[in-house]
Structures are given as structure tokens and as C-alpha cells.
Amino acid sequence: MSKKYILVMMLLLLFGQASFVFADSKAKIYGEDLQIAAGEAKKIPIQIQGNAGVMGFKVHIEYPEGQLSVLGIERGEVTAKGSLNDNTGQTPGSLDVLWSSTEDVTEDGVLFYVAVQSTEEMHKEAVIKLTYSQNDTFNAKWEDVEWECQDITISAEMPDAQKKEDAQKKEDAQKKESEEGKAGDQIKNIEGYKEGEVGDQIENMEGYKEGETGDKIEDMEGYGEGETGDKIEDIEGYVQQKGIAEFLDETSANMESAQILAVIEKELEQNSIESLKSGDKEALETAVEHILETLEQEGIESVQTVKTYSLEQKAEAVAKLYQMAGQGRMATEAEDAGNDMDMQSQAEGGGAGSTGIQGQAGGEGKDGAAPIVLFLFLGAFLSVIMGKILLDRRKRK
């Protein structure tokens, strides 16, 4: 066998394989998915991609009659020439589109447009199914052309009111997310709020008391009074002030004012501190820590909470305790002084009582002599009267 013959055979084999691969490839027939509002009409372009050449075709279209209606078919650039017919095979919910020409068309693009309109019941997805007839789809050599058809999904478009509502919800969610971590945010975990985390919010005081989430406090003072809708701008500061108040109440209930003053004044003197609000920071810290440790040894449990605060806040707690104990001592001294005065008055009142008894006795003596004097006076008066009467009678005789 000559080399020339072998070369010709190889070329024929290569061309044959190329023709086989070319003929075996399928063009894709498809339309883009879209949204459509109830009662709206739109044109859907039905396109071809990978066109190897076609001289005629028949495409079958099926659609849900209760949701869509087909208004008509229009030519595309691929079928600009030739005969286009959409009047055959029409039934409710389906129709056929036929096209034929005298030569192959090989370009890609829009085969035809399908004009559809949605019904008022268009509240969910609708699918337009595309298929083709193998016997009626061919090229200029009268060979069958294979296509791959894809369905088209049409979804119901939301009404304008629903769009606005969804957009507002999205905006609110984004705003809320951007504000997370700031004071006055919503409580995701009520236990976290109780632990004093910053950025909690109570919207309903009654709900908060029941342990529900999403509560809000608008005013710290109002919150203390139990009013609804209060707000705490600084939840951390609020919790610390509450801790100091509990510390003062517990200490004053379990220790005498003089005892508290002795503990505090001892440390102030040893560390040469004149004021708990100023002075050497190191000395102040030493004194405050020793004072809290002593109180803790006396059984004041709330000291453990105060110890977690900053030096400034711990010094504030001790200063308030010092002031409160001082006021308590003054009240005690005033009470003692009052008791001394009462005792002295009672002692003096005893002597006065003796005098009173004697006076009373004397008074009783005076009161006993009074009737005798009156009797004597009346007797003298009657004697004078009787004497005058007798004198007048004698003169008349």
C-alpha cells in the first residue's frame, strides 16, 4: 500500500470523525427565568445556542392555563426569513410554533418571542415547558437536528405594598444589627442582662419581671420605682450603684456605727489619708483594700461584689459608708444626751414631788379652815342685821 493512499485514508477518517462530532452536538433552546406581577404582560425571548444549522423546526409550548395565557408569537432575528406559523396545535394550555425556510440558518440568537400575561391567581411559580418535534426539525440536507430544550420558570412578583413592607423590615434589621453592642440594645439573653452586660434593653417592665426577653428600661430612676418603659443608658454604672447600695445596707444592719468608724479611721490614720476622694493613689488603694478585707472578715458578704469595682468606685463605697456611720454616731450621741437629760429631769422631779405633797397637805389645811371663817362672817353679819331690826322697833314704841 503506497504512502499516498495511506495519507488519503487518514484524511478521510479525520474528516469523518469531525463530521460525526459536529453532528452529534446538540443546540440548546432556552428562555431566561423571570418575575411577573399579577395581570402583567411580558415577552419572553426563546433563544438558540450552539446552532449547527437548521432549515425547519417545530417547538411545542406548554403552560399552566390557570396562571398564564399566551397572547401571541413574534419572529426573532434567527427566523427573520422563512415562514412562521403558530396557529396549529393550539389547545388551552399549549401551542406549537412551526418555522421553515429554503436554506440553513446557523447563527445563534432569538428564535421567536412568546408574549404571555399572568392571571390574578398568579401567586406562585409557573413553569413553561419547551419541547421539539424530532421529525419536524431538520437541516438543508433533510437530516434530523437534535436540540436540548430547557423549561422556563416564572415566579410571581410581589405587589408594591409587599415590596415596601419587606424593604422596611430589611432596613430595620440592618439598623438593629448596626446598633448591637450599644447601650439600650435588645436583650437576647435575660440571664446576660442580670449579670450586668452592657447594651441590654427592657421594653416591658412586667415582662422583664417575668423573665421574658426583649424588655427595655428607659429611665434609671423610674426603673428603681418599678415603672414600665424605663431605660438605663449605662447598665454597668447602674449595676455598680446597686451593688454599693446593697453593701451599705448590709454593713449598717450588721455592724454598729462606732465599730464601722473604728475600722475606717484606723486605716485612714495609718495611711495618712485625709480624704477618700483625693490624696496619694497608692496609699488610698492600700487603705480601701484593708477596710474591705476587715469588713469581709466581719461577715459582710456584699464586700465581694464591691471588690470587683475600680478603685474610684470602691473608694466611693467606703466614703458613703464612713459618712453614714458618722451620721449614725451623731444620732446615737444625741439619743444618749437626751436620755441623760430625761434621767436628770426625773431626779429633780422627785424632790419637787415631796414639796408638792407637803404643799398639798398645807393646802388641805387651808381648805379646812375656809368654812369656819365663812361661818363666822355670816354670823357677824346676821347679828348686825338683827341688832338693827330690834333698834328700829324700840324707836317706834
C-alpha positions in Angstrom: 0.0 0.0 0.0 1.5 3.3 -1.1 2.2 6.2 1.3 -0.2 8.4 -0.8 -3.1 6.0 -0.3 -2.5 5.8 3.4 -2.5 9.6 3.7 -5.8 9.9 1.8 -7.4 7.3 4.1 -6.2 9.1 7.2 -7.6 12.4 6.0 -11.0 10.8 5.2 -11.0 9.3 8.7 -10.3 12.6 10.4 -13.0 14.4 8.4 -15.4 11.7 9.2 -14.7 11.9 12.9 -15.0 15.7 12.8 -18.4 15.4 10.9 -19.6 12.9 13.5 -18.7 15.1 16.4 -20.2 18.1 14.8 -23.5 16.3 14.0 -23.6 14.8 17.5 -23.5 18.2 19.3 -27.0 19.5 20.4 -28.1 23.1 20.2 -29.7 24.5 23.4 -33.2 26.0 23.3 -34.0 28.1 26.3 -35.6 31.2 27.8 -34.5 33.2 30.8 -36.4 32.8 34.1 -38.3 36.0 35.1 -40.8 37.5 37.6 -44.2 38.8 36.6 -46.8 40.6 38.6 -50.5 39.6 38.7 -52.2 40.8 35.5 -48.9 41.9 33.9 -47.9 41.0 30.3 -44.3 40.3 29.2 -42.5 39.0 26.1 -40.2 36.0 26.7 -37.4 35.6 24.1 -36.9 31.9 23.2 -33.2 31.5 22.1 -30.9 29.0 20.4 -27.3 28.5 21.4 -24.8 26.2 19.5 -26.8 26.2 16.3 -25.2 23.8 13.8 -27.7 24.7 11.1 -31.4 24.4 10.8 -33.9 24.8 7.9 -37.1 24.0 9.8 -38.3 23.2 13.3 -41.4 22.6 15.4 -41.4 23.7 19.0 -44.2 22.7 21.4 -45.0 25.0 24.3 -47.0 24.0 27.5 -48.0 26.5 30.2 -50.4 26.4 33.3 -53.7 27.8 31.9 -54.9 29.0 35.3 -51.9 31.2 35.8 -50.8 32.3 32.4 -52.2 32.9 28.9 -50.3 33.2 25.6 -51.1 36.4 23.8 -49.1 35.7 20.6 -45.8 34.7 18.9 -43.3 37.1 17.2 -40.3 36.4 15.0 -36.8 36.7 16.2 -33.6 37.6 14.3 -32.8 33.9 13.6 -36.3 33.4 12.0 -36.5 36.8 10.3 -36.7 35.0 6.9 -38.9 32.0 6.1 -42.4 31.0 7.2 -43.5 31.2 10.8 -46.8 29.6 11.9 -48.3 29.5 15.4 -51.9 28.6 14.6 -51.5 24.8 14.6 -51.9 22.6 17.6 -53.4 25.3 19.8 -55.3 24.0 22.9 -55.9 25.5 26.3 -52.5 25.5 28.0 -50.4 24.6 24.9 -49.5 25.5 21.3 -47.0 24.7 18.5 -44.6 27.0 16.8 -43.5 25.9 13.2 -40.9 27.6 11.0 -39.3 26.6 7.8 -37.0 28.2 5.2 -35.2 27.2 1.9 -31.7 27.2 3.5 -29.9 26.6 6.7 -29.7 29.2 9.4 -26.6 28.8 11.5 -26.4 31.9 13.8 -27.3 31.9 17.5 -29.9 34.3 18.9 -33.7 34.6 19.4 -35.8 32.1 17.5 -39.1 33.8 18.5 -40.8 35.7 21.3 -43.7 34.4 23.4 -46.0 37.1 24.7 -47.6 36.0 28.0 -49.9 37.5 30.6 -50.3 36.4 34.1 -53.8 36.0 35.7 -54.9 37.4 39.0 -54.3 34.0 40.6 -50.6 34.2 39.9 -49.4 33.7 43.4 -46.8 31.1 43.0 -44.3 29.8 40.4 -45.4 28.8 36.9 -43.4 26.7 34.5 -43.4 26.9 30.7 -42.2 23.6 29.2 -40.4 23.6 25.9 -40.1 20.5 23.7 -39.5 20.0 20.0 -40.5 17.5 17.3 -37.6 15.4 16.1 -39.3 14.6 12.8 -40.1 18.2 12.1 -36.7 19.7 13.0 -34.1 19.3 10.2 -31.3 20.9 8.2 -30.8 21.7 4.5 -29.7 18.1 3.9 -33.0 16.9 5.3 -31.2 15.4 8.3 -32.7 15.4 11.7 -31.3 18.0 14.0 -31.2 17.3 17.7 -32.0 20.1 20.2 -31.9 20.2 24.0 -34.9 22.2 25.4 -35.0 23.8 28.8 -38.0 24.8 30.8 -38.7 28.4 31.9 -39.6 29.3 35.4 -41.9 32.3 36.0 -42.3 33.5 39.6 -45.0 35.8 41.0 -43.7 39.3 41.6 -44.6 40.9 44.9 -47.1 43.8 44.9 -45.7 47.2 45.6 -47.1 47.3 49.1 -45.4 44.0 49.9 -42.1 45.2 48.4 -42.2 48.3 50.7 -43.0 46.2 53.7 -40.2 43.8 53.0 -37.8 46.7 52.3 -38.7 48.3 55.6 -38.2 45.0 57.5 -34.8 44.6 55.9 -33.8 48.2 56.8 -34.9 47.8 60.4 -32.9 44.5 60.6 -29.8 46.2 59.3 -30.3 49.2 61.6 -30.7 46.9 64.6 -27.6 44.9 63.6 -25.5 48.1 63.3 -26.5 49.2 66.8 -25.7 46.0 68.5 -23.4 46.4 71.4 -24.5 49.9 72.3 -26.4 50.9 75.4 -30.1 50.3 75.1 -29.9 47.4 72.7 -32.3 44.5 73.0 -31.7 41.6 75.4 -31.0 38.4 73.6 -30.5 36.6 76.9 -32.2 37.7 80.1 -29.5 35.9 82.1 -26.9 38.0 80.5 -28.8 41.1 81.4 -28.9 40.0 85.1 -25.2 39.7 85.0 -24.9 43.3 84.1 -23.9 43.1 80.5 -23.8 46.5 78.6 -26.3 47.1 75.9 -29.3 45.5 77.3 -32.8 46.8 76.8 -36.1 46.2 78.6 -39.3 47.1 76.6 -41.9 45.8 79.0 -41.2 46.0 82.7 -43.8 43.5 83.6 -42.4 41.1 81.0 -38.9 41.7 82.4 -40.1 40.8 85.9 -41.4 37.5 84.5 -38.1 36.8 82.9 -39.1 37.4 79.3 -36.6 38.7 76.8 -36.8 41.9 74.7 -37.6 44.2 77.7 -36.5 47.8 77.9 -35.5 50.3 80.6 -35.9 53.9 79.6 -35.1 55.7 82.9 -32.9 54.5 85.7 -34.8 56.4 88.3 -38.1 55.2 87.0 -36.8 51.7 86.8 -35.9 51.9 90.5 -39.5 52.9 91.2 -40.8 49.9 89.2 -42.3 51.9 86.3 -42.7 50.4 82.9 -40.9 51.6 79.8 -37.8 52.8 81.7 -34.3 52.9 80.2 -30.8 52.6 81.5 -28.2 54.3 79.4 -25.3 52.9 81.4 -26.3 49.4 82.6 -22.8 48.9 84.1 -22.9 52.0 86.2 -26.5 51.1 87.3 -25.4 47.7 88.5 -22.4 49.1 90.4 -24.5 51.7 92.2 -27.0 48.9 93.1 -24.1 46.9 94.4 -22.9 49.8 96.6 -26.4 50.3 98.0 -26.6 46.6 99.0 -23.1 46.9 100.6 -24.2 49.9 102.7 -27.5 48.3 103.8 -25.8 45.0 104.8 -22.9 46.7 106.7 -25.2 49.1 108.6 -27.5 46.2 109.5 -24.8 44.0 110.9 -22.3 46.4 112.5 -22.6 49.3 114.9 -21.7 52.8 113.7 -18.8 53.1 116.2 -17.4 49.8 115.0 -17.5 50.9 111.3 -15.9 54.2 112.2 -13.1 52.5 114.1 -12.3 50.2 111.1 -12.2 53.1 108.6 -10.5 55.7 110.8 -7.7 53.2 111.8 -6.8 52.7 108.1 -7.0 56.4 107.3 -4.7 57.3 110.1 -2.2 54.5 109.4 -2.0 55.5 105.7 -2.1 59.3 106.4 -5.2 59.9 104.3 -7.3 63.0 104.9 -9.9 62.4 102.3 -11.2 59.3 100.5 -11.8 61.4 97.4 -8.2 62.6 96.9 -4.6 62.0 98.0 -1.9 59.5 97.2 -3.4 56.8 95.0 -1.3 54.0 96.3 -2.0 54.8 99.9 -5.7 55.2 99.2 -5.8 51.8 97.5 -4.0 50.2 100.4 -6.4 51.7 102.9 -9.5 50.8 101.0 -8.4 47.2 100.4 -7.7 46.8 104.1 -11.0 48.3 105.1 -12.9 45.9 102.7 -11.0 42.9 104.0 -11.8 43.8 107.6 -15.5 44.2 106.8 -15.4 40.9 104.9 -13.9 39.2 108.0 -16.9 40.6 109.9 -19.2 38.6 107.6 -20.3 41.4 105.2 -20.8 39.2 102.0 -21.5 42.1 99.6 -17.9 43.2 100.0 -17.0 40.6 97.4 -19.1 42.5 94.8 -17.5 45.8 95.7 -14.0 44.4 95.4 -14.7 43.8 91.7 -15.1 47.6 91.1 -12.5 50.1 90.2 -10.5 51.9 92.9 -12.6 55.1 92.4 -15.8 53.1 92.9 -14.5 51.2 95.9 -13.4 54.5 97.5 -16.8 55.9 96.8 -18.5 52.9 98.6 -16.2 53.3 101.6 -16.7 57.1 101.7 -20.5 56.6 101.7 -20.2 54.0 104.5 -18.0 56.4 106.5 -20.5 59.2 106.1 -23.4 57.0 107.0 -21.6 55.7 110.1 -20.7 59.2 111.2 -24.3 60.2 110.9 -25.3 57.2 112.9 -22.8 58.0 115.7 -24.2 61.6 115.9 -27.7 60.2 116.2 -26.6 57.8 118.9 -24.8 60.6 120.8 -27.9 62.8 120.6 -30.1 60.0 121.8 -27.7 59.3 124.7 -27.7 63.0 125.6 -31.5 63.1 125.5 -31.6 60.0 127.8 -29.3 61.8 130.3 -31.5 64.8 130.4 -34.6 62.7 131.0 -32.9 61.0 133.9 -31.9 64.3 135.4 -35.4 65.7 135.0 -36.8 62.6 136.7 -34.4 63.1 139.6 -35.4 66.7 140.0 -39.0 65.8 139.6 -38.7 63.5 142.7 -37.8 66.5 145.0 -40.5 68.6 143.6 -42.9 65.8 144.3 -42.1 65.9 148.0 -42.7 69.6 148.1 -45.8 69.1 146.2 -47.0 66.6 148.8 -46.3 69.0 151.6 -47.9 71.8 149.7 -50.8 69.6 149.1 -51.1 68.8 152.8 -50.8 72.5 153.6 -53.4 73.2 151.0 -55.7 70.8 152.6 -55.3 72.6 155.9 -56.2 75.9 154.4 -59.1 74.4 152.6 -60.4 73.0 156.0 -60.3 76.5 157.7 -62.2 78.2 155.0 -65.7 77.0 156.0 -65.1 78.2 159.7 -64.2 81.7 158.6 -67.2 81.9 156.3 -69.5 80.8 159.1 -68.1 83.4 161.5 -68.5 86.1 158.9 -72.1 85.1 158.2 -72.8 85.0 162.0 -71.5 88.5 162.4 -73.5 89.8 159.5 -76.7 88.3 160.8 -76.0 89.8 164.3 -75.7 93.2 162.8 -78.9 92.8 160.9 -80.9 91.5 163.9 -79.5 94.4 166.0 -80.7 97.0 163.6 -84.1 95.5 163.4 -84.5 95.5 167.2 -83.3 99.1 167.3 -85.9 100.2 164.8 -88.7 98.5 166.8 -87.7 100.3 170.0 -87.8 103.7 168.3 -91.3 103.1 167.0 -92.6 102.3 170.5 
